[in-house]
Amino acid sequence: MSLLIKNGTILSTTGEYVADIYVENDVISLIGKDLNVKADEVVDAAGKYVFPGGVDEHVHYGSFGGLLFDTADAAAVGGTTTIADFAPQDAGVPLIEAIERQAAKAKGTCSVDYAFHGIIMDPKDSVFEEIRKLPEIGVATLKLFMAYKGSPFYCDDEAIFKAMQIARDYGVTMMVHAENGDIINVLQKQLVAAGKTDPVYHYYSRPPLVETEATQRAIALSELAESPLFVVHVSTRGAMEAIRDAYNRGLPVYGETCTHYLTLNLENLAKRGNDGFEGAKYICSPALRPQEHLDAMWEGIQRGWLTAVGSDHCANTGGYEGAKKKGLGNFAKVPNGAPGVQDRLAMLWTQGVETGRLTKQKFVEIFATAPARMLGLPHKGRLDIGCDADIVVYDPAYRGKITNAASYHGTDYNAFEGFPMHGIPEKVYLRGTLMAAAGKFVGAKGKGRRQRCQTYGRCFEYVSR
């Protein structure tokens, strides 16, 4: 099949221009004005924007209780054509085997292309040795958690430092969830004991300083290990400034924030609703912050101190009703995470581009190009000859609202319910095949392919080898 998209305004990280795009055999083969070629499908994109399919470097399908890959239709509907999922490691299961088990769940099920991050949840020498083999299976990123003390996710500084020392020599990018797990553990217990159990107290159990301190500590560990570092889901001004200052000192330290840390705040956690528990819809970690921190996240993106915006998508099995059964009367028992992969584009465009917070070029960078570079996927996140034909034709004239009724997340609520949508992905192509149209999934389930990531990605670019 061949595809010709004509007369669209093509957006890149550096500019915009009107041109045609011709697709053959899954890849972009020609870009130019008034292309004189025959195609099986011709799309007139006059008055529309054309930009690369989104790359969401931070999703949870099956980990943290998230729904599995059969709900990844939501990504395509929201203009995201590549996701990077976390492969949890059960105790006693080798790191490589854990990744392959997660990959088996996605094969023939996932509707967009997918890659994997490793997660160390069983920190012992044999697992650390497996880091050397990650490049052989196309995994170039590895995450460790400084939070969730008492759970299998928690890793201490010794484990993180050891992993960093090995990862740096094999071009594997280290990622950390930076929160001080010891302090959170104490604060949670104290708040519950004092009868402060409503969802809003999730924030008070994880105040900004626990994230800022852990980020500073992770940077110190990476500096000592001489290892590049990517700090995930940054939500506080202090953490963002720690990353900024480290980078300005010449350290290969980078970070992402997430859609909800740009658009939702502490007031959402304080919502009571009809059942007094509505704030549970917004329990994620790190916690939502007061508005001053949201303003800092926008500044970090605008100035390039934060290099990507992920969704941290985690549509929990059971949704809001399940959360009530588990956590009513104790915020600490509410499953963390919220759906978001479908709404990342809408929120960034409407709250960013349309408000003047983001240029269209910066939007393309944080939505697609930068995450692809970080993951080590040079054929993704760009509209260039030879790249995969992952293409969004975007209608900026559309006006609507985000609703759970129109969601493909597979859960019973939407954290962004009622937010305006200025524009919509009119057509979303995965390697030249139409997967979504005007808010509807129209493709074939299981079309996604596993992506093999290249080592020495974006975070290694200024590191001497």
Helices and strands as residue ranges (DSSP letters): E 2-11, E 16-24, E 27-32, E 41-44, E 49-52, E 54-59, G 63-65, G 69-71, H 73-77, E 80-87, H 95-106, E 113-119, H 125-130, G 131-137, E 141-145, H 157-169, E 173-177, H 181-193, H 201-205, H 208-225, E 229-231, H 237-248, E 253-258, H 259-263, H 266-269, G 278-282, H 291-303, E 308-310, H 319-327, G 331-333, H 344-348, I 349-353, H 360-364, I 365-369, H 370-375, E 391-401, G 404-406, E 420-430, E 433-437, E 440-441, G 458-460
